[in-house]
Amino acid sequence: MAKTLTGIVTSNASDKTITVTVTSRETHPIYGKQYTVSRKYAAHDENNEAGKGDKVVIVETRPISKRKAFKLQEIVEKSKGSIEVKNDVEEVEK
């Protein structure tokens, strides 16, 4: 059975390649504390259909290149656009 992962596209700058960040919660084997782990995977996107911020499912496949061993299976949710936060904070004079 091929491994499937769900994550967020963090980059689609390369042609036919997307970078997917997969976050998971793991438990420390000794201390029992939970923590989040983020891993990045390069995945093959044949038609360049996934955009930045999309939630996607990638599936393991034969190695396509040195770094790519996953391919895009489906786009679960398209991004709703980027939100830019303004850093213009007015200081209050005392």
PyMOL Python script that loads the backbone (N, CA, C, O; Angstrom):
from pymol import cmd

cmd.read_pdbstr("""\
ATOM      1  N   MET A   1       0.849  -1.187   0.000  1.00  0.00           N
ATOM      2  CA  MET A   1       0.000   0.000   0.000  1.00  0.00           C
ATOM      3  C   MET A   1       0.888   1.240   0.000  1.00  0.00           C
ATOM      4  O   MET A   1       1.808   1.356   0.809  1.00  0.00           O
ATOM      5  N   ALA A   2       0.606   2.156  -0.905  1.00  0.00           N
ATOM      6  CA  ALA A   2       1.398   3.376  -1.017  1.00  0.00           C
ATOM      7  C   ALA A   2       1.032   4.343   0.103  1.00  0.00           C
ATOM      8  O   ALA A   2      -0.125   4.422   0.518  1.00  0.00           O
ATOM      9  N   LYS A   3       2.020   5.067   0.580  1.00  0.00           N
ATOM     10  CA  LYS A   3       1.817   6.033   1.655  1.00  0.00           C
ATOM     11  C   LYS A   3       1.149   7.287   1.091  1.00  0.00           C
ATOM     12  O   LYS A   3       1.581   7.821   0.070  1.00  0.00           O
ATOM     13  N   THR A   4       0.094   7.753   1.761  1.00  0.00           N
ATOM     14  CA  THR A   4      -0.560   8.999   1.374  1.00  0.00           C
ATOM     15  C   THR A   4      -0.423   9.995   2.520  1.00  0.00           C
ATOM     16  O   THR A   4      -0.556   9.633   3.689  1.00  0.00           O
ATOM     17  N   LEU A   5      -0.157  11.252   2.173  1.00  0.00           N
ATOM     18  CA  LEU A   5       0.014  12.321   3.152  1.00  0.00           C
ATOM     19  C   LEU A   5      -0.858  13.504   2.763  1.00  0.00           C
ATOM     20  O   LEU A   5      -1.079  13.755   1.578  1.00  0.00           O
ATOM     21  N   THR A   6      -1.350  14.226   3.752  1.00  0.00           N
ATOM     22  CA  THR A   6      -2.141  15.428   3.518  1.00  0.00           C
ATOM     23  C   THR A   6      -1.387  16.621   4.093  1.00  0.00           C
ATOM     24  O   THR A   6      -0.932  16.584   5.236  1.00  0.00           O
ATOM     25  N   GLY A   7      -1.258  17.687   3.291  1.00  0.00           N
ATOM     26  CA  GLY A   7      -0.527  18.858   3.747  1.00  0.00           C
ATOM     27  C   GLY A   7      -0.893  20.104   2.970  1.00  0.00           C
ATOM     28  O   GLY A   7      -1.809  20.100   2.147  1.00  0.00           O
ATOM     29  N   ILE A   8      -0.162  21.168   3.246  1.00  0.00           N
ATOM     30  CA  ILE A   8      -0.390  22.475   2.630  1.00  0.00           C
ATOM     31  C   ILE A   8       0.755  22.774   1.666  1.00  0.00           C
ATOM     32  O   ILE A   8       1.921  22.552   1.994  1.00  0.00           O
ATOM     33  N   VAL A   9       0.421  23.279   0.476  1.00  0.00           N
ATOM     34  CA  VAL A   9       1.434  23.657  -0.510  1.00  0.00           C
ATOM     35  C   VAL A   9       2.097  24.951  -0.044  1.00  0.00           C
ATOM     36  O   VAL A   9       1.431  25.969   0.143  1.00  0.00           O
ATOM     37  N   THR A  10       3.420  24.901   0.142  1.00  0.00           N
ATOM     38  CA  THR A  10       4.140  26.100   0.576  1.00  0.00           C
ATOM     39  C   THR A  10       4.884  26.768  -0.567  1.00  0.00           C
ATOM     40  O   THR A  10       5.261  27.935  -0.459  1.00  0.00           O
ATOM     41  N   SER A  11       5.106  26.038  -1.677  1.00  0.00           N
ATOM     42  CA  SER A  11       5.795  26.628  -2.826  1.00  0.00           C
ATOM     43  C   SER A  11       5.375  25.908  -4.092  1.00  0.00           C
ATOM     44  O   SER A  11       5.247  24.683  -4.112  1.00  0.00           O
ATOM     45  N   ASN A  12       5.162  26.681  -5.150  1.00  0.00           N
ATOM     46  CA  ASN A  12       4.898  26.115  -6.471  1.00  0.00           C
ATOM     47  C   ASN A  12       5.734  26.844  -7.523  1.00  0.00           C
ATOM     48  O   ASN A  12       5.315  26.975  -8.673  1.00  0.00           O
ATOM     49  N   ALA A  13       6.910  27.314  -7.128  1.00  0.00           N
ATOM     50  CA  ALA A  13       7.762  28.109  -8.002  1.00  0.00           C
ATOM     51  C   ALA A  13       8.388  27.264  -9.105  1.00  0.00           C
ATOM     52  O   ALA A  13       8.565  27.753 -10.221  1.00  0.00           O
ATOM     53  N   SER A  14       8.726  26.018  -8.823  1.00  0.00           N
ATOM     54  CA  SER A  14       9.349  25.153  -9.824  1.00  0.00           C
ATOM     55  C   SER A  14       8.305  24.618 -10.793  1.00  0.00           C
ATOM     56  O   SER A  14       7.127  24.510 -10.453  1.00  0.00           O
ATOM     57  N   ASP A  15       8.742  24.285 -11.999  1.00  0.00           N
ATOM     58  CA  ASP A  15       7.847  23.736 -13.009  1.00  0.00           C
ATOM     59  C   ASP A  15       7.547  22.277 -12.684  1.00  0.00           C
ATOM     60  O   ASP A  15       8.462  21.475 -12.498  1.00  0.00           O
ATOM     61  N   LYS A  16       6.256  21.937 -12.616  1.00  0.00           N
ATOM     62  CA  LYS A  16       5.769  20.581 -12.345  1.00  0.00           C
ATOM     63  C   LYS A  16       6.192  20.038 -10.978  1.00  0.00           C
ATOM     64  O   LYS A  16       6.184  18.825 -10.765  1.00  0.00           O
ATOM     65  N   THR A  17       6.557  20.919 -10.062  1.00  0.00           N
ATOM     66  CA  THR A  17       6.954  20.503  -8.720  1.00  0.00           C
ATOM     67  C   THR A  17       6.312  21.420  -7.695  1.00  0.00           C
ATOM     68  O   THR A  17       6.289  22.640  -7.863  1.00  0.00           O
ATOM     69  N   ILE A  18       5.788  20.817  -6.627  1.00  0.00           N
ATOM     70  CA  ILE A  18       5.260  21.590  -5.507  1.00  0.00           C
ATOM     71  C   ILE A  18       5.961  21.125  -4.235  1.00  0.00           C
ATOM     72  O   ILE A  18       6.378  19.972  -4.125  1.00  0.00           O
ATOM     73  N   THR A  19       6.082  22.035  -3.285  1.00  0.00           N
ATOM     74  CA  THR A  19       6.620  21.690  -1.982  1.00  0.00           C
ATOM     75  C   THR A  19       5.451  21.658  -1.009  1.00  0.00           C
ATOM     76  O   THR A  19       4.732  22.645  -0.850  1.00  0.00           O
ATOM     77  N   VAL A  20       5.269  20.508  -0.356  1.00  0.00           N
ATOM     78  CA  VAL A  20       4.140  20.305   0.543  1.00  0.00           C
ATOM     79  C   VAL A  20       4.674  20.165   1.961  1.00  0.00           C
ATOM     80  O   VAL A  20       5.568  19.358   2.216  1.00  0.00           O
ATOM     81  N   THR A  21       4.125  20.954   2.887  1.00  0.00           N
ATOM     82  CA  THR A  21       4.491  20.862   4.290  1.00  0.00           C
ATOM     83  C   THR A  21       3.428  20.060   5.017  1.00  0.00           C
ATOM     84  O   THR A  21       2.250  20.420   5.021  1.00  0.00           O
ATOM     85  N   VAL A  22       3.863  18.962   5.636  1.00  0.00           N
ATOM     86  CA  VAL A  22       2.968  18.074   6.372  1.00  0.00           C
ATOM     87  C   VAL A  22       3.283  18.226   7.856  1.00  0.00           C
ATOM     88  O   VAL A  22       4.419  18.007   8.277  1.00  0.00           O
ATOM     89  N   THR A  23       2.281  18.601   8.651  1.00  0.00           N
ATOM     90  CA  THR A  23       2.482  18.732  10.092  1.00  0.00           C
ATOM     91  C   THR A  23       1.775  17.586  10.796  1.00  0.00           C
ATOM     92  O   THR A  23       0.667  17.197  10.427  1.00  0.00           O
ATOM     93  N   SER A  24       2.441  17.050  11.824  1.00  0.00           N
ATOM     94  CA  SER A  24       1.853  15.969  12.602  1.00  0.00           C
ATOM     95  C   SER A  24       2.187  16.177  14.066  1.00  0.00           C
ATOM     96  O   SER A  24       3.167  16.843  14.401  1.00  0.00           O
ATOM     97  N   ARG A  25       1.366  15.602  14.939  1.00  0.00           N
ATOM     98  CA  ARG A  25       1.614  15.681  16.376  1.00  0.00           C
ATOM     99  C   ARG A  25       2.190  14.357  16.825  1.00  0.00           C
ATOM    100  O   ARG A  25       1.637  13.294  16.543  1.00  0.00           O
ATOM    101  N   GLU A  26       3.310  14.432  17.529  1.00  0.00           N
ATOM    102  CA  GLU A  26       3.965  13.233  18.025  1.00  0.00           C
ATOM    103  C   GLU A  26       4.111  13.321  19.537  1.00  0.00           C
ATOM    104  O   GLU A  26       4.110  14.409  20.114  1.00  0.00           O
ATOM    105  N   THR A  27       4.235  12.167  20.163  1.00  0.00           N
ATOM    106  CA  THR A  27       4.417  12.096  21.604  1.00  0.00           C
ATOM    107  C   THR A  27       5.845  11.665  21.900  1.00  0.00           C
ATOM    108  O   THR A  27       6.349  10.713  21.306  1.00  0.00           O
ATOM    109  N   HIS A  28       6.497  12.373  22.826  1.00  0.00           N
ATOM    110  CA  HIS A  28       7.864  12.034  23.192  1.00  0.00           C
ATOM    111  C   HIS A  28       7.875  10.659  23.877  1.00  0.00           C
ATOM    112  O   HIS A  28       7.044  10.399  24.747  1.00  0.00           O
ATOM    113  N   PRO A  29       8.809   9.778  23.491  1.00  0.00           N
ATOM    114  CA  PRO A  29       8.775   8.409  24.015  1.00  0.00           C
ATOM    115  C   PRO A  29       9.032   8.301  25.521  1.00  0.00           C
ATOM    116  O   PRO A  29       8.537   7.373  26.160  1.00  0.00           O
ATOM    117  N   ILE A  30       9.785   9.217  26.088  1.00  0.00           N
ATOM    118  CA  ILE A  30      10.096   9.136  27.513  1.00  0.00           C
ATOM    119  C   ILE A  30       9.212  10.065  28.340  1.00  0.00           C
ATOM    120  O   ILE A  30       8.631   9.647  29.341  1.00  0.00           O
ATOM    121  N   TYR A  31       9.112  11.334  27.915  1.00  0.00           N
ATOM    122  CA  TYR A  31       8.419  12.332  28.723  1.00  0.00           C
ATOM    123  C   TYR A  31       6.914  12.386  28.490  1.00  0.00           C
ATOM    124  O   TYR A  31       6.188  12.934  29.320  1.00  0.00           O
ATOM    125  N   GLY A  32       6.433  11.839  27.392  1.00  0.00           N
ATOM    126  CA  GLY A  32       4.999  11.805  27.130  1.00  0.00           C
ATOM    127  C   GLY A  32       4.405  13.118  26.665  1.00  0.00           C
ATOM    128  O   GLY A  32       3.190  13.205  26.484  1.00  0.00           O
ATOM    129  N   LYS A  33       5.222  14.145  26.465  1.00  0.00           N
ATOM    130  CA  LYS A  33       4.715  15.444  26.023  1.00  0.00           C
ATOM    131  C   LYS A  33       4.481  15.409  24.508  1.00  0.00           C
ATOM    132  O   LYS A  33       5.275  14.840  23.759  1.00  0.00           O
ATOM    133  N   GLN A  34       3.388  16.023  24.077  1.00  0.00           N
ATOM    134  CA  GLN A  34       3.096  16.089  22.645  1.00  0.00           C
ATOM    135  C   GLN A  34       3.709  17.345  22.049  1.00  0.00           C
ATOM    136  O   GLN A  34       3.768  18.393  22.692  1.00  0.00           O
ATOM    137  N   TYR A  35       4.164  17.219  20.802  1.00  0.00           N
ATOM    138  CA  TYR A  35       4.755  18.345  20.093  1.00  0.00           C
ATOM    139  C   TYR A  35       4.459  18.186  18.604  1.00  0.00           C
ATOM    140  O   TYR A  35       4.167  17.088  18.129  1.00  0.00           O
ATOM    141  N   THR A  36       4.539  19.304  17.875  1.00  0.00           N
ATOM    142  CA  THR A  36       4.255  19.259  16.444  1.00  0.00           C
ATOM    143  C   THR A  36       5.559  19.134  15.664  1.00  0.00           C
ATOM    144  O   THR A  36       6.583  19.712  16.027  1.00  0.00           O
ATOM    145  N   VAL A  37       5.489  18.364  14.586  1.00  0.00           N
ATOM    146  CA  VAL A  37       6.632  18.159  13.710  1.00  0.00           C
ATOM    147  C   VAL A  37       6.191  18.534  12.300  1.00  0.00           C
ATOM    148  O   VAL A  37       5.155  18.072  11.822  1.00  0.00           O
ATOM    149  N   SER A  38       6.990  19.381  11.632  1.00  0.00           N
ATOM    150  CA  SER A  38       6.707  19.763  10.248  1.00  0.00           C
ATOM    151  C   SER A  38       7.756  19.139   9.345  1.00  0.00           C
ATOM    152  O   SER A  38       8.956  19.231   9.608  1.00  0.00           O
ATOM    153  N   ARG A  39       7.288  18.500   8.269  1.00  0.00           N
ATOM    154  CA  ARG A  39       8.199  17.911   7.297  1.00  0.00           C
ATOM    155  C   ARG A  39       7.820  18.416   5.908  1.00  0.00           C
ATOM    156  O   ARG A  39       6.642  18.575   5.590  1.00  0.00           O
ATOM    157  N   LYS A  40       8.835  18.665   5.089  1.00  0.00           N
ATOM    158  CA  LYS A  40       8.600  19.150   3.734  1.00  0.00           C
ATOM    159  C   LYS A  40       8.861  18.032   2.738  1.00  0.00           C
ATOM    160  O   LYS A  40       9.843  17.300   2.858  1.00  0.00           O
ATOM    161  N   TYR A  41       7.978  17.904   1.756  1.00  0.00           N
ATOM    162  CA  TYR A  41       8.113  16.913   0.699  1.00  0.00           C
ATOM    163  C   TYR A  41       7.992  17.609  -0.647  1.00  0.00           C
ATOM    164  O   TYR A  41       7.164  18.502  -0.824  1.00  0.00           O
ATOM    165  N   ALA A  42       8.827  17.190  -1.596  1.00  0.00           N
ATOM    166  CA  ALA A  42       8.702  17.668  -2.969  1.00  0.00           C
ATOM    167  C   ALA A  42       7.822  16.666  -3.704  1.00  0.00           C
ATOM    168  O   ALA A  42       8.075  15.462  -3.666  1.00  0.00           O
ATOM    169  N   ALA A  43       6.793  17.167  -4.369  1.00  0.00           N
ATOM    170  CA  ALA A  43       5.840  16.293  -5.048  1.00  0.00           C
ATOM    171  C   ALA A  43       5.699  16.721  -6.507  1.00  0.00           C
ATOM    172  O   ALA A  43       5.838  17.898  -6.840  1.00  0.00           O
ATOM    173  N   HIS A  44       5.418  15.740  -7.370  1.00  0.00           N
ATOM    174  CA  HIS A  44       5.278  15.980  -8.808  1.00  0.00           C
ATOM    175  C   HIS A  44       3.853  16.445  -9.097  1.00  0.00           C
ATOM    176  O   HIS A  44       2.887  15.784  -8.714  1.00  0.00           O
ATOM    177  N   ASP A  45       3.730  17.576  -9.768  1.00  0.00           N
ATOM    178  CA  ASP A  45       2.432  18.149 -10.163  1.00  0.00           C
ATOM    179  C   ASP A  45       2.456  18.306 -11.681  1.00  0.00           C
ATOM    180  O   ASP A  45       2.919  19.323 -12.196  1.00  0.00           O
ATOM    181  N   GLU A  46       1.964  17.311 -12.385  1.00  0.00           N
ATOM    182  CA  GLU A  46       2.106  17.232 -13.846  1.00  0.00           C
ATOM    183  C   GLU A  46       1.521  18.444 -14.566  1.00  0.00           C
ATOM    184  O   GLU A  46       2.138  18.964 -15.495  1.00  0.00           O
ATOM    185  N   ASN A  47       0.336  18.901 -14.150  1.00  0.00           N
ATOM    186  CA  ASN A  47      -0.357  19.974 -14.877  1.00  0.00           C
ATOM    187  C   ASN A  47      -0.229  21.338 -14.211  1.00  0.00           C
ATOM    188  O   ASN A  47      -0.922  22.274 -14.609  1.00  0.00           O
ATOM    189  N   ASN A  48       0.633  21.477 -13.215  1.00  0.00           N
ATOM    190  CA  ASN A  48       0.807  22.733 -12.476  1.00  0.00           C
ATOM    191  C   ASN A  48      -0.532  23.283 -11.981  1.00  0.00           C
ATOM    192  O   ASN A  48      -0.802  24.476 -12.122  1.00  0.00           O
ATOM    193  N   GLU A  49      -1.364  22.425 -11.408  1.00  0.00           N
ATOM    194  CA  GLU A  49      -2.705  22.841 -10.999  1.00  0.00           C
ATOM    195  C   GLU A  49      -2.792  23.273  -9.531  1.00  0.00           C
ATOM    196  O   GLU A  49      -3.723  23.991  -9.165  1.00  0.00           O
ATOM    197  N   ALA A  50      -1.853  22.857  -8.690  1.00  0.00           N
ATOM    198  CA  ALA A  50      -1.895  23.240  -7.274  1.00  0.00           C
ATOM    199  C   ALA A  50      -1.245  24.599  -7.074  1.00  0.00           C
ATOM    200  O   ALA A  50      -0.204  24.895  -7.660  1.00  0.00           O
ATOM    201  N   GLY A  51      -1.864  25.417  -6.247  1.00  0.00           N
ATOM    202  CA  GLY A  51      -1.340  26.743  -5.954  1.00  0.00           C
ATOM    203  C   GLY A  51      -0.882  26.836  -4.511  1.00  0.00           C
ATOM    204  O   GLY A  51      -1.115  25.930  -3.711  1.00  0.00           O
ATOM    205  N   LYS A  52      -0.233  27.932  -4.194  1.00  0.00           N
ATOM    206  CA  LYS A  52       0.276  28.158  -2.848  1.00  0.00           C
ATOM    207  C   LYS A  52      -0.891  28.265  -1.868  1.00  0.00           C
ATOM    208  O   LYS A  52      -1.848  28.999  -2.114  1.00  0.00           O
ATOM    209  N   GLY A  53      -0.807  27.533  -0.759  1.00  0.00           N
ATOM    210  CA  GLY A  53      -1.851  27.574   0.253  1.00  0.00           C
ATOM    211  C   GLY A  53      -2.927  26.521   0.087  1.00  0.00           C
ATOM    212  O   GLY A  53      -3.790  26.399   0.956  1.00  0.00           O
ATOM    213  N   ASP A  54      -2.911  25.755  -0.993  1.00  0.00           N
ATOM    214  CA  ASP A  54      -3.908  24.712  -1.208  1.00  0.00           C
ATOM    215  C   ASP A  54      -3.653  23.530  -0.288  1.00  0.00           C
ATOM    216  O   ASP A  54      -2.506  23.212   0.026  1.00  0.00           O
ATOM    217  N   LYS A  55      -4.729  22.880   0.141  1.00  0.00           N
ATOM    218  CA  LYS A  55      -4.622  21.656   0.927  1.00  0.00           C
ATOM    219  C   LYS A  55      -4.683  20.495  -0.059  1.00  0.00           C
ATOM    220  O   LYS A  55      -5.651  20.362  -0.807  1.00  0.00           O
ATOM    221  N   VAL A  56      -3.639  19.648  -0.059  1.00  0.00           N
ATOM    222  CA  VAL A  56      -3.523  18.600  -1.069  1.00  0.00           C
ATOM    223  C   VAL A  56      -3.225  17.248  -0.431  1.00  0.00           C
ATOM    224  O   VAL A  56      -2.776  17.161   0.712  1.00  0.00           O
ATOM    225  N   VAL A  57      -3.492  16.192  -1.209  1.00  0.00           N
ATOM    226  CA  VAL A  57      -3.122  14.829  -0.835  1.00  0.00           C
ATOM    227  C   VAL A  57      -2.061  14.367  -1.815  1.00  0.00           C
ATOM    228  O   VAL A  57      -2.258  14.425  -3.029  1.00  0.00           O
ATOM    229  N   ILE A  58      -0.912  13.899  -1.273  1.00  0.00           N
ATOM    230  CA  ILE A  58       0.156  13.378  -2.126  1.00  0.00           C
ATOM    231  C   ILE A  58       0.318  11.894  -1.837  1.00  0.00           C
ATOM    232  O   ILE A  58       0.069  11.438  -0.721  1.00  0.00           O
ATOM    233  N   VAL A  59       0.739  11.145  -2.852  1.00  0.00           N
ATOM    234  CA  VAL A  59       0.882   9.702  -2.727  1.00  0.00           C
ATOM    235  C   VAL A  59       2.292   9.297  -3.135  1.00  0.00           C
ATOM    236  O   VAL A  59       2.873   9.869  -4.057  1.00  0.00           O
ATOM    237  N   GLU A  60       2.834   8.302  -2.437  1.00  0.00           N
ATOM    238  CA  GLU A  60       4.186   7.831  -2.712  1.00  0.00           C
ATOM    239  C   GLU A  60       4.233   7.113  -4.051  1.00  0.00           C
ATOM    240  O   GLU A  60       3.307   6.387  -4.412  1.00  0.00           O
ATOM    241  N   THR A  61       5.324   7.322  -4.785  1.00  0.00           N
ATOM    242  CA  THR A  61       5.490   6.712  -6.098  1.00  0.00           C
ATOM    243  C   THR A  61       6.966   6.381  -6.296  1.00  0.00           C
ATOM    244  O   THR A  61       7.776   6.590  -5.393  1.00  0.00           O
ATOM    245  N   ARG A  62       7.317   5.867  -7.468  1.00  0.00           N
ATOM    246  CA  ARG A  62       8.723   5.587  -7.738  1.00  0.00           C
ATOM    247  C   ARG A  62       9.489   6.907  -7.782  1.00  0.00           C
ATOM    248  O   ARG A  62       8.886   7.943  -8.061  1.00  0.00           O
ATOM    249  N   PRO A  63      10.793   6.907  -7.517  1.00  0.00           N
ATOM    250  CA  PRO A  63      11.539   8.165  -7.539  1.00  0.00           C
ATOM    251  C   PRO A  63      11.510   8.833  -8.918  1.00  0.00           C
ATOM    252  O   PRO A  63      11.853   8.219  -9.928  1.00  0.00           O
ATOM    253  N   ILE A  64      11.098  10.088  -8.934  1.00  0.00           N
ATOM    254  CA  ILE A  64      11.020  10.851 -10.180  1.00  0.00           C
ATOM    255  C   ILE A  64      12.317  11.620 -10.391  1.00  0.00           C
ATOM    256  O   ILE A  64      12.769  11.792 -11.523  1.00  0.00           O
ATOM    257  N   SER A  65      12.911  12.082  -9.296  1.00  0.00           N
ATOM    258  CA  SER A  65      14.202  12.764  -9.340  1.00  0.00           C
ATOM    259  C   SER A  65      14.907  12.499  -8.018  1.00  0.00           C
ATOM    260  O   SER A  65      14.491  11.634  -7.247  1.00  0.00           O
ATOM    261  N   LYS A  66      15.964  13.236  -7.763  1.00  0.00           N
ATOM    262  CA  LYS A  66      16.738  13.032  -6.530  1.00  0.00           C
ATOM    263  C   LYS A  66      15.887  13.280  -5.285  1.00  0.00           C
ATOM    264  O   LYS A  66      16.000  12.545  -4.304  1.00  0.00           O
ATOM    265  N   ARG A  67      15.037  14.306  -5.314  1.00  0.00           N
ATOM    266  CA  ARG A  67      14.243  14.677  -4.142  1.00  0.00           C
ATOM    267  C   ARG A  67      12.774  14.281  -4.232  1.00  0.00           C
ATOM    268  O   ARG A  67      12.090  14.239  -3.209  1.00  0.00           O
ATOM    269  N   LYS A  68      12.274  13.989  -5.429  1.00  0.00           N
ATOM    270  CA  LYS A  68      10.844  13.741  -5.605  1.00  0.00           C
ATOM    271  C   LYS A  68      10.515  12.250  -5.630  1.00  0.00           C
ATOM    272  O   LYS A  68      10.950  11.519  -6.519  1.00  0.00           O
ATOM    273  N   ALA A  69       9.745  11.818  -4.644  1.00  0.00           N
ATOM    274  CA  ALA A  69       9.253  10.443  -4.616  1.00  0.00           C
ATOM    275  C   ALA A  69       7.756  10.413  -4.315  1.00  0.00           C
ATOM    276  O   ALA A  69       7.206   9.367  -3.972  1.00  0.00           O
ATOM    277  N   PHE A  70       7.098  11.576  -4.447  1.00  0.00           N
ATOM    278  CA  PHE A  70       5.658  11.691  -4.256  1.00  0.00           C
ATOM    279  C   PHE A  70       5.056  12.383  -5.471  1.00  0.00           C
ATOM    280  O   PHE A  70       5.738  13.125  -6.178  1.00  0.00           O
ATOM    281  N   LYS A  71       3.762  12.130  -5.707  1.00  0.00           N
ATOM    282  CA  LYS A  71       3.053  12.850  -6.763  1.00  0.00           C
ATOM    283  C   LYS A  71       1.715  13.323  -6.219  1.00  0.00           C
ATOM    284  O   LYS A  71       1.177  12.749  -5.273  1.00  0.00           O
ATOM    285  N   LEU A  72       1.189  14.371  -6.827  1.00  0.00           N
ATOM    286  CA  LEU A  72      -0.077  14.959  -6.407  1.00  0.00           C
ATOM    287  C   LEU A  72      -1.215  14.013  -6.762  1.00  0.00           C
ATOM    288  O   LEU A  72      -1.358  13.602  -7.914  1.00  0.00           O
ATOM    289  N   GLN A  73      -2.033  13.665  -5.750  1.00  0.00           N
ATOM    290  CA  GLN A  73      -3.183  12.807  -6.010  1.00  0.00           C
ATOM    291  C   GLN A  73      -4.443  13.637  -6.213  1.00  0.00           C
ATOM    292  O   GLN A  73      -5.170  13.443  -7.188  1.00  0.00           O
ATOM    293  N   GLU A  74      -4.703  14.568  -5.283  1.00  0.00           N
ATOM    294  CA  GLU A  74      -5.882  15.418  -5.422  1.00  0.00           C
ATOM    295  C   GLU A  74      -5.716  16.702  -4.625  1.00  0.00           C
ATOM    296  O   GLU A  74      -4.931  16.776  -3.679  1.00  0.00           O
ATOM    297  N   ILE A  75      -6.472  17.707  -5.033  1.00  0.00           N
ATOM    298  CA  ILE A  75      -6.523  18.970  -4.299  1.00  0.00           C
ATOM    299  C   ILE A  75      -7.794  18.929  -3.459  1.00  0.00           C
ATOM    300  O   ILE A  75      -8.900  18.903  -4.000  1.00  0.00           O
ATOM    301  N   VAL A  76      -7.637  18.924  -2.140  1.00  0.00           N
ATOM    302  CA  VAL A  76      -8.779  18.821  -1.240  1.00  0.00           C
ATOM    303  C   VAL A  76      -9.500  20.157  -1.133  1.00  0.00           C
ATOM    304  O   VAL A  76     -10.727  20.218  -1.209  1.00  0.00           O
ATOM    305  N   GLU A  77      -8.720  21.240  -0.956  1.00  0.00           N
ATOM    306  CA  GLU A  77      -9.309  22.562  -0.757  1.00  0.00           C
ATOM    307  C   GLU A  77      -8.404  23.613  -1.375  1.00  0.00           C
ATOM    308  O   GLU A  77      -7.208  23.659  -1.088  1.00  0.00           O
ATOM    309  N   LYS A  78      -8.982  24.465  -2.234  1.00  0.00           N
ATOM    310  CA  LYS A  78      -8.213  25.544  -2.839  1.00  0.00           C
ATOM    311  C   LYS A  78      -8.025  26.667  -1.832  1.00  0.00           C
ATOM    312  O   LYS A  78      -8.844  26.852  -0.932  1.00  0.00           O
ATOM    313  N   SER A  79      -6.938  27.414  -1.991  1.00  0.00           N
ATOM    314  CA  SER A  79      -6.642  28.530  -1.119  1.00  0.00           C
ATOM    315  C   SER A  79      -7.654  29.644  -1.341  1.00  0.00           C
ATOM    316  O   SER A  79      -8.107  29.869  -2.463  1.00  0.00           O
ATOM    317  N   LYS A  80      -8.002  30.335  -0.268  1.00  0.00           N
ATOM    318  CA  LYS A  80      -8.981  31.420  -0.374  1.00  0.00           C
ATOM    319  C   LYS A  80      -8.305  32.762  -0.568  1.00  0.00           C
ATOM    320  O   LYS A  80      -8.909  33.802  -0.302  1.00  0.00           O
ATOM    321  N   GLY A  81      -7.054  32.759  -1.028  1.00  0.00           N
ATOM    322  CA  GLY A  81      -6.331  33.998  -1.254  1.00  0.00           C
ATOM    323  C   GLY A  81      -5.423  34.308  -0.083  1.00  0.00           C
ATOM    324  O   GLY A  81      -5.621  33.807   1.024  1.00  0.00           O
ATOM    325  N   SER A  82      -4.442  35.124  -0.334  1.00  0.00           N
ATOM    326  CA  SER A  82      -3.486  35.459   0.714  1.00  0.00           C
ATOM    327  C   SER A  82      -3.959  36.685   1.482  1.00  0.00           C
ATOM    328  O   SER A  82      -4.572  37.599   0.929  1.00  0.00           O
ATOM    329  N   ILE A  83      -3.661  36.671   2.748  1.00  0.00           N
ATOM    330  CA  ILE A  83      -4.008  37.800   3.604  1.00  0.00           C
ATOM    331  C   ILE A  83      -2.707  38.456   4.031  1.00  0.00           C
ATOM    332  O   ILE A  83      -1.858  37.819   4.654  1.00  0.00           O
ATOM    333  N   GLU A  84      -2.553  39.729   3.695  1.00  0.00           N
ATOM    334  CA  GLU A  84      -1.343  40.442   4.061  1.00  0.00           C
ATOM    335  C   GLU A  84      -1.611  41.271   5.308  1.00  0.00           C
ATOM    336  O   GLU A  84      -2.576  42.033   5.371  1.00  0.00           O
ATOM    337  N   VAL A  85      -0.750  41.112   6.287  1.00  0.00           N
ATOM    338  CA  VAL A  85      -0.893  41.845   7.532  1.00  0.00           C
ATOM    339  C   VAL A  85      -0.015  43.084   7.467  1.00  0.00           C
ATOM    340  O   VAL A  85       1.178  42.999   7.178  1.00  0.00           O
ATOM    341  N   LYS A  86      -0.613  44.225   7.735  1.00  0.00           N
ATOM    342  CA  LYS A  86       0.150  45.463   7.707  1.00  0.00           C
ATOM    343  C   LYS A  86       0.898  45.638   9.016  1.00  0.00           C
ATOM    344  O   LYS A  86       0.349  45.403  10.093  1.00  0.00           O
ATOM    345  N   ASN A  87       2.139  46.048   8.919  1.00  0.00           N
ATOM    346  CA  ASN A  87       2.966  46.246  10.101  1.00  0.00           C
ATOM    347  C   ASN A  87       3.021  47.709  10.524  1.00  0.00           C
ATOM    348  O   ASN A  87       3.890  48.103  11.302  1.00  0.00           O
ATOM    349  N   ASP A  88       2.099  48.506  10.015  1.00  0.00           N
ATOM    350  CA  ASP A  88       2.079  49.927  10.367  1.00  0.00           C
ATOM    351  C   ASP A  88       1.301  50.116  11.659  1.00  0.00           C
ATOM    352  O   ASP A  88       0.080  50.277  11.646  1.00  0.00           O
ATOM    353  N   VAL A  89       2.008  50.094  12.754  1.00  0.00           N
ATOM    354  CA  VAL A  89       1.368  50.269  14.075  1.00  0.00           C
ATOM    355  C   VAL A  89       1.681  51.677  14.556  1.00  0.00           C
ATOM    356  O   VAL A  89       2.842  52.073  14.654  1.00  0.00           O
ATOM    357  N   GLU A  90       0.631  52.420  14.853  1.00  0.00           N
ATOM    358  CA  GLU A  90       0.810  53.781  15.349  1.00  0.00           C
ATOM    359  C   GLU A  90       1.161  53.737  16.820  1.00  0.00           C
ATOM    360  O   GLU A  90       0.467  53.110  17.621  1.00  0.00           O
ATOM    361  N   GLU A  91       2.236  54.403  17.164  1.00  0.00           N
ATOM    362  CA  GLU A  91       2.644  54.440  18.569  1.00  0.00           C
ATOM    363  C   GLU A  91       1.860  55.511  19.306  1.00  0.00           C
ATOM    364  O   GLU A  91       1.635  56.610  18.799  1.00  0.00           O
ATOM    365  N   VAL A  92       1.460  55.165  20.494  1.00  0.00           N
ATOM    366  CA  VAL A  92       0.693  56.106  21.311  1.00  0.00           C
ATOM    367  C   VAL A  92       1.671  56.996  22.070  1.00  0.00           C
ATOM    368  O   VAL A  92       2.553  56.505  22.774  1.00  0.00           O
ATOM    369  N   GLU A  93       1.509  58.301  21.921  1.00  0.00           N
ATOM    370  CA  GLU A  93       2.396  59.247  22.594  1.00  0.00           C
ATOM    371  C   GLU A  93       1.898  59.496  24.011  1.00  0.00           C
ATOM    372  O   GLU A  93       0.698  59.662  24.228  1.00  0.00           O
ATOM    373  N   LYS A  94       2.811  59.524  24.971  1.00  0.00           N
ATOM    374  CA  LYS A  94       2.438  59.762  26.357  1.00  0.00           C
ATOM    375  C   LYS A  94       2.912  61.106  26.837  1.00  0.00           C
ATOM    376  O   LYS A  94       2.679  61.467  27.990  1.00  0.00           O
TER     377      LYS A  94
END
""", "prot")
cmd.dss("prot")
cmd.show_as("cartoon", "prot")
cmd.util.cbc("prot")
cmd.orient("prot")
